Amino acid sequence: MSNRVVTAARRATRRAHDVYGQATKQSRVLPSFLIVGGQRCGTTTLYKTLVQHPGVLGANLRKGVHYFDLHYDKPLSWYRGHFPTQKRVDEASSALGYDVVVGESSPYYLWHPLSLERIDTDLEDARVLILLRDPVERAYSAYTHEQARGFENVSFLEALDLEPHRLQGESDRIAQGAVTRSKSHQHHAYVQRGEYIDQLERAEKVLGRDRMLVLDSQDFWSAPEALWPEVTGFLGLPPADVAFERHNARARSPMPEEVRERLDSHYQPFDERLAHWWGRPPSWRR
């Protein structure tokens, strides 16, 4: 069976499940945790690891719903329709002897100018998980990802030079309601999305630091067993055996060294502030 046929079948199954989810949305629950970013920092890996835990239920047939960034024009009940039923959650919790948690992973939430406030309003007790990766590698990974998806058609160096023009005023336009979506804000923020400290300080101001768990992606990829208890404890779960595998990685050509040096220099002051906020240097600055 061809990949095209398999993809079409999966889409048809998802559409049918979405119809059923909306028909039964009043009996469904809202999530208790969100993986909010950063993009290309291992969010898929963390999500697929978490849903192996018997005490974790994910969104139906998808990793992310993108409600708080791309679909907030729909009612909260629409969002609820993408999650398990209360009956399923209650039965699983009863069988396990502890409260099951429900979550999704939409990595645009951290970068989007309105998502965190919306999360705080609609999911006032939800916890958020954030992953951070070497921002130089993240920028290049994001570029190759967007290029493969058809959202980018210039070279990496050209994309870096174009970014200030592409993003100029876009965050304000979204925040002020002039537009609900911005292609460049979502798909062309290679450098700015790696300026993590600004996003973390904003998240702390909106949500409170006790609702945030920030993980170093390289540490999680290289020694997941060491960080796993921190993740499960943050979500109020007991430890459980899972298979640690890396997902959604893309092969790509090497980054030109002069571009790497340019980005590394750009990020240095941001990484210094990040280390102070975090209480430790990130893996890429050790």
SVG drawing of the C-alpha trace seen along z (x, -y; Angstrom):
<svg xmlns="http://www.w3.org/2000/svg" viewBox="-24 -46 57 48">
<polyline fill="none" stroke="black" stroke-width="0.4" points="0.0,0.0 1.4,-3.4 2.2,-6.1 -0.4,-8.3 -3.1,-5.8 -2.1,-5.3 -2.0,-9.1 -5.5,-9.4 -6.8,-6.6 -5.4,-8.2 -7.0,-11.6 -10.4,-9.9 -10.2,-8.1 -9.3,-11.4 -12.1,-13.3 -14.6,-10.6 -13.2,-10.6 -13.5,-14.4 -17.1,-14.3 -17.8,-11.8 -15.8,-13.9 -17.8,-17.0 -21.1,-15.1 -20.0,-13.9 -18.0,-16.9 -20.1,-17.6 -19.0,-14.3 -15.3,-15.0 -12.6,-16.5 -10.2,-19.4 -6.5,-18.7 -4.5,-19.0 -1.1,-19.5 0.2,-21.0 3.6,-20.7 3.8,-24.3 7.2,-24.3 9.7,-25.1 9.3,-24.1 11.9,-21.6 13.1,-21.1 11.8,-17.5 8.1,-18.1 7.1,-15.1 9.6,-12.9 8.4,-14.0 4.7,-13.6 5.1,-10.1 7.1,-9.1 4.4,-10.5 1.5,-8.8 3.2,-5.4 2.6,-6.0 -0.6,-4.3 -1.6,-7.4 -1.4,-9.7 -4.1,-10.1 -3.5,-12.3 -5.7,-14.1 -7.6,-11.8 -5.6,-10.7 -3.3,-13.7 -0.4,-15.2 -1.6,-18.8 -4.9,-20.5 -3.6,-24.1 -6.7,-25.6 -5.0,-28.5 -3.1,-29.7 -4.9,-28.8 -8.5,-27.9 -9.4,-30.2 -12.3,-31.5 -14.1,-28.2 -15.8,-27.6 -14.1,-25.9 -16.5,-23.0 -14.9,-22.4 -11.5,-22.0 -13.0,-19.6 -14.3,-17.4 -10.7,-16.4 -10.0,-14.7 -11.1,-11.5 -14.5,-11.2 -14.9,-11.7 -16.0,-8.1 -12.8,-6.9 -10.7,-9.1 -12.6,-7.9 -12.3,-4.3 -8.6,-4.5 -8.0,-6.4 -10.0,-3.9 -8.1,-1.0 -4.7,-2.6 -5.5,-3.9 -4.4,-7.5 -5.6,-10.4 -4.9,-10.1 -3.7,-13.2 -4.7,-14.4 -2.7,-16.5 -1.6,-17.6 1.4,-19.1 1.2,-22.3 4.7,-23.9 3.4,-27.2 1.8,-28.0 5.0,-29.3 5.8,-31.7 2.3,-32.9 1.6,-36.3 -1.9,-35.4 -1.7,-31.7 -0.4,-31.8 -3.0,-34.3 -5.7,-32.1 -4.4,-29.0 -4.4,-30.8 -8.0,-31.9 -9.4,-28.6 -7.1,-26.0 -6.3,-27.8 -4.8,-24.7 -3.1,-23.2 0.7,-22.6 3.0,-23.3 6.1,-21.6 8.8,-23.5 11.8,-22.0 14.8,-24.0 17.4,-23.0 20.6,-24.7 19.0,-27.7 21.5,-27.5 20.6,-24.0 16.9,-24.8 17.0,-27.6 18.5,-25.4 16.2,-22.5 13.1,-24.8 14.3,-26.1 14.7,-22.6 11.3,-21.6 9.5,-24.5 11.3,-24.0 10.2,-20.4 6.6,-21.4 6.6,-24.0 6.6,-27.1 10.1,-28.2 11.7,-28.7 14.9,-30.6 18.3,-29.6 18.9,-29.5 21.1,-32.6 18.5,-34.5 15.8,-33.4 17.9,-34.7 18.4,-38.1 14.7,-38.3 13.4,-37.4 13.3,-40.9 11.3,-42.2 9.0,-39.2 8.2,-39.4 8.1,-43.2 4.8,-44.0 3.3,-40.6 3.2,-39.8 1.5,-43.1 -1.0,-42.5 -2.0,-39.2 -2.0,-40.6 -4.3,-43.5 -6.7,-41.3 -5.9,-42.8 -5.2,-39.2 -5.9,-35.8 -3.0,-34.1 0.4,-35.1 2.3,-32.8 5.6,-34.4 5.1,-34.6 4.3,-30.9 6.7,-29.6 9.6,-32.0 10.8,-32.9 14.1,-31.0 16.2,-33.2 13.6,-34.9 12.0,-31.7 15.4,-30.7 15.6,-33.8 14.1,-31.6 14.5,-33.8 12.1,-36.4 9.4,-33.7 10.2,-32.1 9.9,-35.3 6.6,-36.0 5.4,-32.5 6.4,-32.9 4.6,-36.3 1.4,-34.8 1.3,-31.3 3.6,-31.4 6.8,-29.4 5.2,-26.5 3.1,-25.6 6.2,-25.4 8.7,-22.6 11.6,-23.5 13.7,-20.7 17.0,-20.8 16.3,-18.7 19.9,-17.5 19.9,-16.2 16.6,-14.5 17.8,-12.9 21.1,-11.7 19.9,-10.5 16.1,-10.4 16.0,-8.0 17.6,-10.7 15.0,-13.3 12.0,-11.0 11.2,-11.1 11.2,-14.9 8.6,-14.8 6.3,-12.3 6.6,-14.0 5.7,-17.4 2.5,-15.8 1.7,-14.0 2.3,-10.6 4.2,-7.6 7.2,-6.3 6.5,-3.9 8.6,-2.0 8.5,-3.5 10.6,-3.2 12.7,-6.2 13.0,-6.9 13.7,-10.1 11.0,-11.1 10.5,-13.6 14.2,-14.2 15.1,-15.3 18.3,-14.6 19.9,-17.8 23.1,-19.1 25.7,-20.7 25.2,-24.3 27.8,-26.6 30.3,-27.4 30.2,-31.1 26.4,-31.0 26.8,-29.0 29.3,-31.5 26.9,-34.4 24.0,-32.7 26.1,-31.6 27.3,-35.2 23.7,-36.5 22.4,-34.1 25.2,-34.6 23.5,-37.4 20.2,-35.6 21.8,-32.4 23.5,-34.3 20.2,-35.6 18.7,-32.1 21.4,-30.6 20.7,-33.1 16.9,-32.5 17.3,-28.7 20.0,-28.5 22.3,-26.6 23.9,-26.9 22.1,-25.2 23.8,-22.2 24.9,-24.1 26.9,-26.6 28.5,-24.1"/>
</svg>
